[in-house]
Amino acid sequence: MREVVVIGAGFHPYGVFTDISILDFGKVAIRNALKDANMEWGDIETAYCGTVQPHMSTGHQICQQMGLTGIGITNVENASASGSSAFREAYLAVASEGSDVALAMGVDKTPVRPKSKPRDGAPAKEKNAFQSEKKLPVQFFAAIAQQHMAEYGTTRDQLARVSVKSHYNAGLNPNAHFQKAVTPAEVHEARMVANPLTVLHCCPWDDGGAAVIVCAKEIAGRYTDKTCPTVASSVLKSVLADGDPISGLTEFTANLAYEQAGVGPEDLDLIELHDAFTIEEIIYSEALGLCAKGEGGRLVDDDTTSLNGKHPINSSGGLISMGHPIGPTGVGQIAEILWQMRGECGKRQVQKPVRLAMAHMVGAGGVCVVHLFKT
């Protein structure tokens, strides 16, 4: 396997855009990534599109509008980890020498759900047993938060501080959905969704697009003299025999990634992790080995995870505040890492040199993807 680097990235900002098509999200993100990499569309040899919501062959439609060049195009669906999985496929295509230059993109658009009501005189449709017992994601993670608070003493204030940090970082990120800082009091007083999680503990469901270009390390100099992080490891795993799709799966996947790269959690200068709900940052911090089990809340208290801390987490704003369009989310994490490693993030720039960074995503159904990048 040859060495692969990230050479360029681009976004269509995250948010809600009722008048913009999903194809336009992809085209804008690709064009911005090509500009960042100093490349032309004709330089791309293969493309992978992570997406969940739209119709068939979305990646093909986007690429065809960029220009017919005969490239290989593959659509990837892996729940919230769709973009991360698309990036892994692009990385493997270059590492295996199948291509010299590959594109990973993610696009999604919030579906419009028509309101419906029973016909006059018809009873409302009853939920079946499975539907009535199945928990929504916010209920699932609210229960995890309650358990963590009871077992380890994690507090509502610590959960709120995750949201405050996330919104602060996103306020410095022009591609983020939410551009306004919040206070702990505002987090506590926001509308309750599932105790102890108010709406400011939860990620939005966005529209948007993100694209990242990778190439063989030996040819990067043809296009740019900027820093191009090397993919140090790429690991994708599903649920183990113990059935834990959250902390246990993350710990297992991350340990394999550390072993593959020859590093440890203490070496991480930046982490972009899955935080659809604030409790996730706390439990994944523990699972990734940044602290002992039960001490994830302490990392927020002592600013370890802030932009100036030892292990900054989600400098982009994370899913909670940068946004969670699903398909683009994992690709967007890698774009943030690229620009942080280049020192191009402006007011949200991590102050110390970022030499080793992690992108972590989980997906419904039980999948975890971890990528490590080094300069």
Short mmCIF file of the C-alpha atoms (twelve columns), coordinates in Angstrom:
data_MODEL
# 
_entry.id   MODEL 
# 
loop_
_atom_site.group_PDB 
_atom_site.id 
_atom_site.type_symbol 
_atom_site.label_atom_id 
_atom_site.label_alt_id 
_atom_site.label_comp_id 
_atom_site.label_asym_id 
_atom_site.label_seq_id 
_atom_site.Cartn_x 
_atom_site.Cartn_y 
_atom_site.Cartn_z 
_atom_site.pdbx_PDB_model_num 
ATOM 1   C CA . MET A 1   0.000   0.000  0.000   1 
ATOM 2   C CA . ARG A 2   1.444   3.361  -1.005  1 
ATOM 3   C CA . GLU A 3   1.142   6.569  0.995   1 
ATOM 4   C CA . VAL A 4   -1.883  8.768  0.335   1 
ATOM 5   C CA . VAL A 5   -2.337  12.450 1.183   1 
ATOM 6   C CA . VAL A 6   -5.251  14.853 1.419   1 
ATOM 7   C CA . ILE A 7   -4.574  17.636 -1.076  1 
ATOM 8   C CA . GLY A 8   -7.748  19.738 -1.151  1 
ATOM 9   C CA . ALA A 9   -11.200 20.234 0.344   1 
ATOM 10  C CA . GLY A 10  -14.335 22.269 -0.238  1 
ATOM 11  C CA . PHE A 11  -17.796 22.908 1.170   1 
ATOM 12  C CA . HIS A 12  -21.232 24.068 0.393   1 
ATOM 13  C CA . PRO A 13  -22.074 25.561 3.837   1 
ATOM 14  C CA . TYR A 14  -24.393 23.556 6.090   1 
ATOM 15  C CA . GLY A 15  -27.874 24.799 6.890   1 
ATOM 16  C CA . VAL A 16  -31.397 24.685 5.492   1 
ATOM 17  C CA . PHE A 17  -31.623 25.747 1.838   1 
ATOM 18  C CA . THR A 18  -35.061 25.073 0.429   1 
ATOM 19  C CA . ASP A 19  -34.282 26.689 -2.928  1 
ATOM 20  C CA . ILE A 20  -30.962 24.918 -3.648  1 
ATOM 21  C CA . SER A 21  -30.813 21.415 -5.125  1 
ATOM 22  C CA . ILE A 22  -28.726 18.571 -3.820  1 
ATOM 23  C CA . LEU A 23  -26.827 18.530 -7.118  1 
ATOM 24  C CA . ASP A 24  -25.799 22.143 -6.555  1 
ATOM 25  C CA . PHE A 25  -24.496 21.272 -3.077  1 
ATOM 26  C CA . GLY A 26  -22.210 18.706 -4.666  1 
ATOM 27  C CA . LYS A 27  -21.029 20.917 -7.511  1 
ATOM 28  C CA . VAL A 28  -20.159 23.818 -5.207  1 
ATOM 29  C CA . ALA A 29  -18.242 21.553 -2.828  1 
ATOM 30  C CA . ILE A 30  -16.314 19.885 -5.674  1 
ATOM 31  C CA . ARG A 31  -15.409 23.170 -7.345  1 
ATOM 32  C CA . ASN A 32  -14.121 24.550 -4.055  1 
ATOM 33  C CA . ALA A 33  -12.096 21.385 -3.423  1 
ATOM 34  C CA . LEU A 34  -10.562 21.522 -6.911  1 
ATOM 35  C CA . LYS A 35  -9.577  25.148 -6.338  1 
ATOM 36  C CA . ASP A 36  -8.064  24.258 -2.968  1 
ATOM 37  C CA . ALA A 37  -6.044  21.429 -4.565  1 
ATOM 38  C CA . ASN A 38  -5.076  23.521 -7.618  1 
ATOM 39  C CA . MET A 39  -6.605  20.828 -9.820  1 
ATOM 40  C CA . GLU A 40  -9.033  20.574 -12.722 1 
ATOM 41  C CA . TRP A 41  -12.026 18.255 -12.950 1 
ATOM 42  C CA . GLY A 42  -10.147 16.199 -15.525 1 
ATOM 43  C CA . ASP A 43  -7.507  15.310 -12.905 1 
ATOM 44  C CA . ILE A 44  -10.044 13.256 -10.919 1 
ATOM 45  C CA . GLU A 45  -9.857  9.565  -11.825 1 
ATOM 46  C CA . THR A 46  -12.491 8.103  -9.499  1 
ATOM 47  C CA . ALA A 47  -15.179 9.437  -7.173  1 
ATOM 48  C CA . TYR A 48  -17.141 8.183  -4.168  1 
ATOM 49  C CA . CYS A 49  -20.305 9.916  -2.980  1 
ATOM 50  C CA . GLY A 50  -21.608 9.456  0.559   1 
ATOM 51  C CA . THR A 51  -25.331 10.134 0.753   1 
ATOM 52  C CA . VAL A 52  -28.445 8.886  2.530   1 
ATOM 53  C CA . GLN A 53  -31.548 10.894 1.604   1 
ATOM 54  C CA . PRO A 54  -31.745 11.508 -2.132  1 
ATOM 55  C CA . HIS A 55  -32.732 9.368  -5.059  1 
ATOM 56  C CA . MET A 56  -30.705 6.853  -7.043  1 
ATOM 57  C CA . SER A 57  -27.247 7.622  -8.499  1 
ATOM 58  C CA . THR A 58  -26.791 11.027 -6.899  1 
ATOM 59  C CA . GLY A 59  -23.008 10.882 -7.257  1 
ATOM 60  C CA . HIS A 60  -23.329 10.100 -10.964 1 
ATOM 61  C CA . GLN A 61  -25.653 13.033 -11.560 1 
ATOM 62  C CA . ILE A 62  -23.330 15.468 -9.774  1 
ATOM 63  C CA . CYS A 63  -20.220 14.238 -11.573 1 
ATOM 64  C CA . GLN A 64  -21.942 14.284 -14.958 1 
ATOM 65  C CA . GLN A 65  -22.828 17.928 -14.428 1 
ATOM 66  C CA . MET A 66  -19.170 18.612 -13.686 1 
ATOM 67  C CA . GLY A 67  -18.319 17.118 -17.098 1 
ATOM 68  C CA . LEU A 68  -18.315 13.732 -18.802 1 
ATOM 69  C CA . THR A 69  -14.834 12.278 -18.349 1 
ATOM 70  C CA . GLY A 70  -15.466 8.553  -17.956 1 
ATOM 71  C CA . ILE A 71  -14.379 8.388  -14.296 1 
ATOM 72  C CA . GLY A 72  -15.515 5.602  -12.011 1 
ATOM 73  C CA . ILE A 73  -18.309 6.745  -9.684  1 
ATOM 74  C CA . THR A 74  -19.609 4.856  -6.661  1 
ATOM 75  C CA . ASN A 75  -22.407 5.861  -4.284  1 
ATOM 76  C CA . VAL A 76  -21.893 4.942  -0.614  1 
ATOM 77  C CA . GLU A 77  -24.588 4.682  2.068   1 
ATOM 78  C CA . ASN A 78  -23.558 3.904  5.648   1 
ATOM 79  C CA . ALA A 79  -25.913 6.027  7.783   1 
ATOM 80  C CA . SER A 80  -24.114 8.894  9.538   1 
ATOM 81  C CA . ALA A 81  -20.805 7.337  8.540   1 
ATOM 82  C CA . SER A 82  -21.602 7.547  4.804   1 
ATOM 83  C CA . GLY A 83  -19.137 10.366 4.114   1 
ATOM 84  C CA . SER A 84  -16.444 8.737  6.242   1 
ATOM 85  C CA . SER A 85  -16.962 5.497  4.344   1 
ATOM 86  C CA . ALA A 86  -16.774 7.295  1.000   1 
ATOM 87  C CA . PHE A 87  -13.460 8.832  2.069   1 
ATOM 88  C CA . ARG A 88  -12.148 5.400  3.058   1 
ATOM 89  C CA . GLU A 89  -13.007 4.048  -0.406  1 
ATOM 90  C CA . ALA A 90  -11.229 6.976  -2.068  1 
ATOM 91  C CA . TYR A 91  -8.198  6.418  0.139   1 
ATOM 92  C CA . LEU A 92  -8.104  2.689  -0.654  1 
ATOM 93  C CA . ALA A 93  -8.438  3.357  -4.394  1 
ATOM 94  C CA . VAL A 94  -5.239  5.414  -4.311  1 
ATOM 95  C CA . ALA A 95  -3.374  3.340  -1.719  1 
ATOM 96  C CA . SER A 96  -3.914  0.199  -3.810  1 
ATOM 97  C CA . GLU A 97  -2.629  2.029  -6.930  1 
ATOM 98  C CA . GLY A 98  -5.972  1.687  -8.682  1 
ATOM 99  C CA . SER A 99  -6.005  5.478  -9.118  1 
ATOM 100 C CA . ASP A 100 -3.592  8.334  -8.540  1 
ATOM 101 C CA . VAL A 101 -6.249  10.934 -7.680  1 
ATOM 102 C CA . ALA A 102 -9.642  10.271 -6.083  1 
ATOM 103 C CA . LEU A 103 -12.564 12.361 -4.856  1 
ATOM 104 C CA . ALA A 104 -14.672 11.718 -1.774  1 
ATOM 105 C CA . MET A 105 -17.788 13.825 -1.451  1 
ATOM 106 C CA . GLY A 106 -20.913 13.855 0.652   1 
ATOM 107 C CA . VAL A 107 -24.267 15.477 -0.086  1 
ATOM 108 C CA . ASP A 108 -27.688 15.367 1.503   1 
ATOM 109 C CA . LYS A 109 -30.865 17.396 1.660   1 
ATOM 110 C CA . THR A 110 -33.501 17.230 4.355   1 
ATOM 111 C CA . PRO A 111 -36.530 15.467 2.914   1 
ATOM 112 C CA . VAL A 112 -39.834 17.332 2.858   1 
ATOM 113 C CA . ARG A 113 -42.365 15.254 4.700   1 
ATOM 114 C CA . PRO A 114 -45.966 16.040 3.720   1 
ATOM 115 C CA . LYS A 115 -48.337 16.406 6.623   1 
ATOM 116 C CA . SER A 116 -51.008 13.759 6.670   1 
ATOM 117 C CA . LYS A 117 -54.105 13.072 8.707   1 
ATOM 118 C CA . PRO A 118 -56.661 10.268 8.803   1 
ATOM 119 C CA . ARG A 119 -59.536 10.452 6.365   1 
ATOM 120 C CA . ASP A 120 -62.815 11.663 7.852   1 
ATOM 121 C CA . GLY A 121 -64.263 8.893  9.959   1 
ATOM 122 C CA . ALA A 122 -61.126 6.730  9.739   1 
ATOM 123 C CA . PRO A 123 -59.235 5.911  12.951  1 
ATOM 124 C CA . ALA A 124 -55.621 7.000  13.277  1 
ATOM 125 C CA . LYS A 125 -53.233 4.228  12.277  1 
ATOM 126 C CA . GLU A 126 -51.887 2.406  15.300  1 
ATOM 127 C CA . LYS A 127 -48.177 1.769  15.683  1 
ATOM 128 C CA . ASN A 128 -47.117 -1.835 15.689  1 
ATOM 129 C CA . ALA A 129 -45.249 -3.282 18.658  1 
ATOM 130 C CA . PHE A 130 -41.837 -2.616 17.151  1 
ATOM 131 C CA . GLN A 131 -42.610 1.034  16.433  1 
ATOM 132 C CA . SER A 132 -44.001 1.667  19.900  1 
ATOM 133 C CA . GLU A 133 -40.975 0.186  21.661  1 
ATOM 134 C CA . LYS A 134 -38.252 1.605  19.424  1 
ATOM 135 C CA . LYS A 135 -36.462 4.613  20.893  1 
ATOM 136 C CA . LEU A 136 -35.589 7.708  18.955  1 
ATOM 137 C CA . PRO A 137 -31.845 8.522  18.911  1 
ATOM 138 C CA . VAL A 138 -32.323 11.396 21.367  1 
ATOM 139 C CA . GLN A 139 -34.124 9.069  23.788  1 
ATOM 140 C CA . PHE A 140 -31.366 6.492  23.452  1 
ATOM 141 C CA . PHE A 141 -28.615 9.008  24.217  1 
ATOM 142 C CA . ALA A 142 -30.639 10.685 26.962  1 
ATOM 143 C CA . ALA A 143 -30.725 7.301  28.693  1 
ATOM 144 C CA . ILE A 144 -26.949 6.977  28.259  1 
ATOM 145 C CA . ALA A 145 -26.527 10.453 29.747  1 
ATOM 146 C CA . GLN A 146 -28.698 9.567  32.736  1 
ATOM 147 C CA . GLN A 147 -26.709 6.385  33.325  1 
ATOM 148 C CA . HIS A 148 -23.362 8.208  33.023  1 
ATOM 149 C CA . MET A 149 -24.519 10.887 35.460  1 
ATOM 150 C CA . ALA A 150 -25.695 8.292  37.977  1 
ATOM 151 C CA . GLU A 151 -22.600 6.100  37.715  1 
ATOM 152 C CA . TYR A 152 -19.815 8.667  37.401  1 
ATOM 153 C CA . GLY A 153 -21.229 11.941 38.683  1 
ATOM 154 C CA . THR A 154 -21.222 13.652 35.303  1 
ATOM 155 C CA . THR A 155 -23.217 16.868 35.659  1 
ATOM 156 C CA . ARG A 156 -25.696 18.854 33.611  1 
ATOM 157 C CA . ASP A 157 -23.201 21.703 33.672  1 
ATOM 158 C CA . GLN A 158 -20.556 19.500 32.014  1 
ATOM 159 C CA . LEU A 159 -23.005 18.458 29.316  1 
ATOM 160 C CA . ALA A 160 -23.923 22.109 28.770  1 
ATOM 161 C CA . ARG A 161 -20.248 23.112 28.490  1 
ATOM 162 C CA . VAL A 162 -19.880 20.736 25.540  1 
ATOM 163 C CA . SER A 163 -22.648 22.647 23.770  1 
ATOM 164 C CA . VAL A 164 -21.153 26.026 24.716  1 
ATOM 165 C CA . LYS A 165 -17.749 25.009 23.321  1 
ATOM 166 C CA . SER A 166 -19.333 23.627 20.174  1 
ATOM 167 C CA . HIS A 167 -21.332 26.782 19.472  1 
ATOM 168 C CA . TYR A 168 -18.334 29.005 20.185  1 
ATOM 169 C CA . ASN A 169 -16.198 27.134 17.640  1 
ATOM 170 C CA . ALA A 170 -18.987 27.099 15.047  1 
ATOM 171 C CA . GLY A 171 -19.382 30.839 15.454  1 
ATOM 172 C CA . LEU A 172 -15.860 31.143 14.025  1 
ATOM 173 C CA . ASN A 173 -16.601 28.790 11.110  1 
ATOM 174 C CA . PRO A 174 -18.189 30.352 7.999   1 
ATOM 175 C CA . ASN A 175 -19.399 26.930 6.784   1 
ATOM 176 C CA . ALA A 176 -21.268 26.110 10.005  1 
ATOM 177 C CA . HIS A 177 -25.034 26.066 10.425  1 
ATOM 178 C CA . PHE A 178 -25.082 27.910 13.754  1 
ATOM 179 C CA . GLN A 179 -23.067 31.113 13.948  1 
ATOM 180 C CA . LYS A 180 -24.016 32.280 17.441  1 
ATOM 181 C CA . ALA A 181 -22.371 31.528 20.769  1 
ATOM 182 C CA . VAL A 182 -24.553 30.372 23.658  1 
ATOM 183 C CA . THR A 183 -24.223 30.494 27.439  1 
ATOM 184 C CA . PRO A 184 -24.619 27.600 29.892  1 
ATOM 185 C CA . ALA A 185 -27.835 29.210 31.129  1 
ATOM 186 C CA . GLU A 186 -29.251 29.292 27.603  1 
ATOM 187 C CA . VAL A 187 -28.418 25.603 27.156  1 
ATOM 188 C CA . HIS A 188 -30.118 24.695 30.441  1 
ATOM 189 C CA . GLU A 189 -33.193 26.808 29.736  1 
ATOM 190 C CA . ALA A 190 -33.747 25.702 26.136  1 
ATOM 191 C CA . ARG A 191 -36.666 23.468 25.223  1 
ATOM 192 C CA . MET A 192 -36.345 20.044 26.790  1 
ATOM 193 C CA . VAL A 193 -36.231 17.219 24.225  1 
ATOM 194 C CA . ALA A 194 -35.416 14.181 26.367  1 
ATOM 195 C CA . ASN A 195 -34.195 14.703 29.912  1 
ATOM 196 C CA . PRO A 196 -31.424 15.823 30.465  1 
ATOM 197 C CA . LEU A 197 -30.955 16.890 26.819  1 
ATOM 198 C CA . THR A 198 -32.433 20.222 25.766  1 
ATOM 199 C CA . VAL A 199 -32.546 21.220 22.108  1 
ATOM 200 C CA . LEU A 200 -29.125 22.899 22.478  1 
ATOM 201 C CA . HIS A 201 -27.648 19.508 23.378  1 
ATOM 202 C CA . CYS A 202 -28.778 18.112 20.012  1 
ATOM 203 C CA . CYS A 203 -27.508 18.415 16.451  1 
ATOM 204 C CA . PRO A 204 -29.671 19.849 13.653  1 
ATOM 205 C CA . TRP A 205 -30.585 17.962 10.503  1 
ATOM 206 C CA . ASP A 206 -29.032 19.971 7.689   1 
ATOM 207 C CA . ASP A 207 -28.603 20.378 3.964   1 
ATOM 208 C CA . GLY A 208 -25.116 20.760 2.514   1 
ATOM 209 C CA . GLY A 209 -22.136 19.288 0.759   1 
ATOM 210 C CA . ALA A 210 -18.464 18.574 1.368   1 
ATOM 211 C CA . ALA A 211 -15.669 17.246 -0.840  1 
ATOM 212 C CA . VAL A 212 -12.108 16.086 -0.234  1 
ATOM 213 C CA . ILE A 213 -9.474  15.123 -2.800  1 
ATOM 214 C CA . VAL A 214 -6.757  12.568 -2.100  1 
ATOM 215 C CA . CYS A 215 -3.773  11.598 -4.224  1 
ATOM 216 C CA . ALA A 216 -0.619  9.526  -4.152  1 
ATOM 217 C CA . LYS A 217 1.918   11.283 -1.944  1 
ATOM 218 C CA . GLU A 218 4.610   11.232 -4.605  1 
ATOM 219 C CA . ILE A 219 2.562   13.330 -7.044  1 
ATOM 220 C CA . ALA A 220 1.168   15.967 -4.657  1 
ATOM 221 C CA . GLY A 221 4.001   18.349 -5.524  1 
ATOM 222 C CA . ARG A 222 2.732   18.586 -9.104  1 
ATOM 223 C CA . TYR A 223 -0.267  20.532 -7.849  1 
ATOM 224 C CA . THR A 224 0.571   22.320 -4.604  1 
ATOM 225 C CA . ASP A 225 3.347   23.240 -2.201  1 
ATOM 226 C CA . LYS A 226 0.908   23.405 0.725   1 
ATOM 227 C CA . THR A 227 0.963   20.904 3.593   1 
ATOM 228 C CA . CYS A 228 -0.793  17.690 2.539   1 
ATOM 229 C CA . PRO A 229 -1.539  15.409 5.513   1 
ATOM 230 C CA . THR A 230 -0.804  11.717 5.074   1 
ATOM 231 C CA . VAL A 231 -3.510  9.186  5.888   1 
ATOM 232 C CA . ALA A 232 -1.804  7.337  8.749   1 
ATOM 233 C CA . SER A 233 -4.586  4.784  9.252   1 
ATOM 234 C CA . SER A 234 -8.102  3.987  8.086   1 
ATOM 235 C CA . VAL A 235 -10.307 1.541  9.982   1 
ATOM 236 C CA . LEU A 236 -13.981 0.631  9.597   1 
ATOM 237 C CA . LYS A 237 -15.630 -1.866 11.945  1 
ATOM 238 C CA . SER A 238 -19.115 -3.005 12.927  1 
ATOM 239 C CA . VAL A 239 -20.603 -4.214 16.214  1 
ATOM 240 C CA . LEU A 240 -18.681 -6.823 18.173  1 
ATOM 241 C CA . ALA A 241 -20.060 -9.898 19.915  1 
ATOM 242 C CA . ASP A 242 -20.795 -7.893 23.083  1 
ATOM 243 C CA . GLY A 243 -23.406 -5.917 21.126  1 
ATOM 244 C CA . ASP A 244 -22.169 -2.452 22.163  1 
ATOM 245 C CA . PRO A 245 -22.583 -0.145 19.121  1 
ATOM 246 C CA . ILE A 246 -21.311 2.953  20.915  1 
ATOM 247 C CA . SER A 247 -18.371 3.113  23.341  1 
ATOM 248 C CA . GLY A 248 -17.160 -0.457 22.909  1 
ATOM 249 C CA . LEU A 249 -17.201 -0.254 19.113  1 
ATOM 250 C CA . THR A 250 -15.425 3.118  19.154  1 
ATOM 251 C CA . GLU A 251 -12.743 1.843  21.534  1 
ATOM 252 C CA . PHE A 252 -12.107 -1.246 19.408  1 
ATOM 253 C CA . THR A 253 -11.937 0.701  16.145  1 
ATOM 254 C CA . ALA A 254 -9.732  3.460  17.575  1 
ATOM 255 C CA . ASN A 255 -7.262  0.997  19.081  1 
ATOM 256 C CA . LEU A 256 -6.840  -0.676 15.702  1 
ATOM 257 C CA . ALA A 257 -6.250  2.740  14.119  1 
ATOM 258 C CA . TYR A 258 -3.654  3.657  16.757  1 
ATOM 259 C CA . GLU A 259 -1.879  0.346  16.203  1 
ATOM 260 C CA . GLN A 260 -1.920  0.778  12.437  1 
ATOM 261 C CA . ALA A 261 -0.412  4.272  12.716  1 
ATOM 262 C CA . GLY A 262 2.025   3.451  15.522  1 
ATOM 263 C CA . VAL A 263 0.652   6.191  17.811  1 
ATOM 264 C CA . GLY A 264 -1.469  6.543  20.928  1 
ATOM 265 C CA . PRO A 265 -4.285  8.814  22.100  1 
ATOM 266 C CA . GLU A 266 -1.812  10.983 23.989  1 
ATOM 267 C CA . ASP A 267 -0.333  12.019 20.619  1 
ATOM 268 C CA . LEU A 268 -3.547  13.508 19.218  1 
ATOM 269 C CA . ASP A 269 -3.437  17.246 18.537  1 
ATOM 270 C CA . LEU A 270 -7.009  17.461 17.203  1 
ATOM 271 C CA . ILE A 271 -10.072 15.240 17.210  1 
ATOM 272 C CA . GLU A 272 -13.202 15.651 15.086  1 
ATOM 273 C CA . LEU A 273 -15.682 13.205 16.570  1 
ATOM 274 C CA . HIS A 274 -19.333 12.243 16.279  1 
ATOM 275 C CA . ASP A 275 -21.332 14.412 18.691  1 
ATOM 276 C CA . ALA A 276 -24.951 14.334 17.586  1 
ATOM 277 C CA . PHE A 277 -25.696 14.815 21.307  1 
ATOM 278 C CA . THR A 278 -23.463 16.354 23.967  1 
ATOM 279 C CA . ILE A 279 -23.114 13.147 25.962  1 
ATOM 280 C CA . GLU A 280 -21.434 11.569 22.936  1 
ATOM 281 C CA . GLU A 281 -18.390 13.830 23.178  1 
ATOM 282 C CA . ILE A 282 -17.974 12.764 26.798  1 
ATOM 283 C CA . ILE A 283 -18.328 9.015  26.277  1 
ATOM 284 C CA . TYR A 284 -16.284 8.963  23.063  1 
ATOM 285 C CA . SER A 285 -13.485 10.939 24.745  1 
ATOM 286 C CA . GLU A 286 -13.257 8.054  27.179  1 
ATOM 287 C CA . ALA A 287 -13.546 5.372  24.510  1 
ATOM 288 C CA . LEU A 288 -10.795 7.014  22.430  1 
ATOM 289 C CA . GLY A 289 -8.446  6.831  25.416  1 
ATOM 290 C CA . LEU A 290 -8.183  10.571 26.077  1 
ATOM 291 C CA . CYS A 291 -9.095  9.935  29.718  1 
ATOM 292 C CA . ALA A 292 -10.227 7.153  32.025  1 
ATOM 293 C CA . LYS A 293 -13.810 5.898  31.901  1 
ATOM 294 C CA . GLY A 294 -16.076 8.270  33.777  1 
ATOM 295 C CA . GLU A 295 -13.755 11.282 33.422  1 
ATOM 296 C CA . GLY A 296 -15.000 12.665 30.092  1 
ATOM 297 C CA . GLY A 297 -16.815 15.509 31.804  1 
ATOM 298 C CA . ARG A 298 -13.596 16.594 33.487  1 
ATOM 299 C CA . LEU A 299 -11.952 17.140 30.106  1 
ATOM 300 C CA . VAL A 300 -14.518 19.822 29.352  1 
ATOM 301 C CA . ASP A 301 -14.202 21.388 32.806  1 
ATOM 302 C CA . ASP A 302 -10.441 21.842 32.571  1 
ATOM 303 C CA . ASP A 303 -10.471 23.061 28.927  1 
ATOM 304 C CA . THR A 304 -8.528  20.044 27.640  1 
ATOM 305 C CA . THR A 305 -10.907 19.926 24.663  1 
ATOM 306 C CA . SER A 306 -10.940 23.670 23.874  1 
ATOM 307 C CA . LEU A 307 -9.088  25.245 20.947  1 
ATOM 308 C CA . ASN A 308 -6.145  25.960 23.271  1 
ATOM 309 C CA . GLY A 309 -6.326  22.655 25.152  1 
ATOM 310 C CA . LYS A 310 -4.161  19.553 24.971  1 
ATOM 311 C CA . HIS A 311 -6.726  17.626 22.913  1 
ATOM 312 C CA . PRO A 312 -9.021  20.065 21.045  1 
ATOM 313 C CA . ILE A 313 -12.281 18.386 20.067  1 
ATOM 314 C CA . ASN A 314 -14.491 19.558 17.194  1 
ATOM 315 C CA . SER A 315 -12.808 22.816 16.287  1 
ATOM 316 C CA . SER A 316 -15.319 22.958 13.420  1 
ATOM 317 C CA . GLY A 317 -18.249 23.141 15.819  1 
ATOM 318 C CA . GLY A 318 -19.013 19.445 15.512  1 
ATOM 319 C CA . LEU A 319 -22.350 17.950 14.584  1 
ATOM 320 C CA . ILE A 320 -24.118 19.960 17.280  1 
ATOM 321 C CA . SER A 321 -23.230 23.350 15.800  1 
ATOM 322 C CA . MET A 322 -21.370 22.881 12.512  1 
ATOM 323 C CA . GLY A 323 -24.330 20.688 11.585  1 
ATOM 324 C CA . HIS A 324 -25.129 17.116 10.607  1 
ATOM 325 C CA . PRO A 325 -26.275 16.779 6.976   1 
ATOM 326 C CA . ILE A 326 -25.427 13.047 7.322   1 
ATOM 327 C CA . GLY A 327 -23.838 12.337 3.922   1 
ATOM 328 C CA . PRO A 328 -21.309 15.200 4.067   1 
ATOM 329 C CA . THR A 329 -20.594 15.063 7.802   1 
ATOM 330 C CA . GLY A 330 -17.609 12.690 7.804   1 
ATOM 331 C CA . VAL A 331 -16.074 14.355 4.750   1 
ATOM 332 C CA . GLY A 332 -16.464 17.756 6.394   1 
ATOM 333 C CA . GLN A 333 -14.505 16.541 9.422   1 
ATOM 334 C CA . ILE A 334 -11.557 15.731 7.162   1 
ATOM 335 C CA . ALA A 335 -11.751 19.132 5.485   1 
ATOM 336 C CA . GLU A 336 -11.476 20.751 8.922   1 
ATOM 337 C CA . ILE A 337 -8.457  18.614 9.750   1 
ATOM 338 C CA . LEU A 338 -6.742  19.521 6.477   1 
ATOM 339 C CA . TRP A 339 -7.181  23.241 7.049   1 
ATOM 340 C CA . GLN A 340 -6.158  23.026 10.709  1 
ATOM 341 C CA . MET A 341 -2.978  21.196 9.709   1 
ATOM 342 C CA . ARG A 342 -2.289  23.943 7.176   1 
ATOM 343 C CA . GLY A 343 -2.968  26.699 9.711   1 
ATOM 344 C CA . GLU A 344 -5.793  28.095 7.568   1 
ATOM 345 C CA . CYS A 345 -8.670  28.198 10.066  1 
ATOM 346 C CA . GLY A 346 -8.440  31.833 11.100  1 
ATOM 347 C CA . LYS A 347 -9.989  32.674 14.465  1 
ATOM 348 C CA . ARG A 348 -10.761 29.019 15.241  1 
ATOM 349 C CA . GLN A 349 -7.213  27.879 14.474  1 
ATOM 350 C CA . VAL A 350 -5.804  25.506 17.084  1 
ATOM 351 C CA . GLN A 351 -2.866  27.372 18.588  1 
ATOM 352 C CA . LYS A 352 -0.354  24.535 18.745  1 
ATOM 353 C CA . PRO A 353 0.906   22.773 15.597  1 
ATOM 354 C CA . VAL A 354 -1.524  20.038 14.521  1 
ATOM 355 C CA . ARG A 355 0.698   17.106 13.569  1 
ATOM 356 C CA . LEU A 356 -1.661  14.204 14.327  1 
ATOM 357 C CA . ALA A 357 -5.449  14.373 14.020  1 
ATOM 358 C CA . MET A 358 -8.379  11.972 14.139  1 
ATOM 359 C CA . ALA A 359 -11.732 11.874 12.355  1 
ATOM 360 C CA . HIS A 360 -14.293 9.598  14.079  1 
ATOM 361 C CA . MET A 361 -17.842 8.775  13.011  1 
ATOM 362 C CA . VAL A 362 -20.426 6.218  14.011  1 
ATOM 363 C CA . GLY A 363 -23.527 5.266  12.074  1 
ATOM 364 C CA . ALA A 364 -26.899 3.768  12.893  1 
ATOM 365 C CA . GLY A 365 -26.952 0.040  12.412  1 
ATOM 366 C CA . GLY A 366 -23.605 -0.301 14.136  1 
ATOM 367 C CA . VAL A 367 -20.627 1.039  12.209  1 
ATOM 368 C CA . CYS A 368 -17.612 3.049  13.326  1 
ATOM 369 C CA . VAL A 369 -14.993 4.672  11.078  1 
ATOM 370 C CA . VAL A 370 -11.730 6.140  12.367  1 
ATOM 371 C CA . HIS A 371 -9.115  7.924  10.257  1 
ATOM 372 C CA . LEU A 372 -5.795  9.260  11.515  1 
ATOM 373 C CA . PHE A 373 -3.814  11.949 9.667   1 
ATOM 374 C CA . LYS A 374 -0.237  13.072 10.212  1 
ATOM 375 C CA . THR A 375 2.053   15.775 8.841   1 
# 
